Amino acid sequence: MDRKMANRKLIRLSQLKNKLATENLEEIDWVTFGVIVKKVTPQSTNNGRTFSIWRLNDLRDLNACVSLFLFGEVHKEHWKTDQGTV
C-alpha cells in the first residue's frame, strides 16, 4: 500500500466536499477510499441503459455520504458487488 500511495494525497470521503471547494484537485494526484453503505436496485434510463447507485462513506462521519453512479461497462462489471465492500 505504501508503494501505491507514494506521491499521492489521501483525501477522506468526509473531507471531499470541503477539499473540492478549497483546493484544485485536478492538479493533485489524490486517492480516496469508501465503503458501500447502501446500494439502490439497478435502474434504467429513458433510453433503456441500466445503471447502479451506491452510497459510499469513510466510516469517520456517517452523515457524509457520496453517491456514486455506475454506468456502462463499470455497471456491468461491478453491480453485484456486496454492500460493505471497501
N, C-alpha and C positions, 0 to 999 in steps of 0.2 A: 504494500500500500504506500509506503514511503517513496518508493521509486515512481509509482503512478502519480503521486501528489507533488512531486518535485516541481518547483516553479509555478505551482497553481495556488490560487487562493480559495480557501473553503468559505462558502457563504451559506449559513444555515437557512433553511426554508423560512423560518420565522423572522429572519432578518431581510429577506429578499425584497419586500416592498420598500422598506426604508433605503436599502442599498440602490435600488433602481432609481429612487428619487434623488439620491445624493452623489452617486458615482456613475461614470460612464463605463458600464460593464462590457461594452463592446471592445474596449481597449485592454481588458484584463482577461487572462486565462484563468477562469474560475470553475468551480465544481460545487454541486450541492447533492445532498442525499435526502431521500424521503421514504417514508413507509406508506404503503397503500392502506389508508384507514377506512375507505369506503369505495365501493365500485357500484356504478349505476348499470343496470341491464343494458346491453348494447342497443343502440338506437339507429334509426335510418334517417338520412337526409331526404329532402324533397325529391332528389334525383335517384334515390334508391341506394346510395352508398351507406354502408354500415360503419359506425364509429362507436368508441367507448369513452366513458368519462371516469377518471379516477380522481379521488381526493387524496392528496398527499400531505403528510405532516412530518416534522422532525422530532416529535415527541418531547420537545422542550416547551412549546407553547401550544397547547391543544386547541386553542381558539384560532390559531393562524394556519389555515389550510390553503393549499394551492390546488386548483382544478387543472387537470391535465387531460386534454382531448387527444385521442389516438385515432388516426385516420389511415386509410390505405394499407400498405404492407405492414406498418407498425401495428395497426389494429389486428390484422390477420395473424401476425406472429405472437402477439402478447395478450390478446383479450382474455385468455384463460388463466392468466397469472393470478395467484391467490391473494386475497386480502391479507394484509400483514406482512407481505413481502417487502424487502428493502430494495 
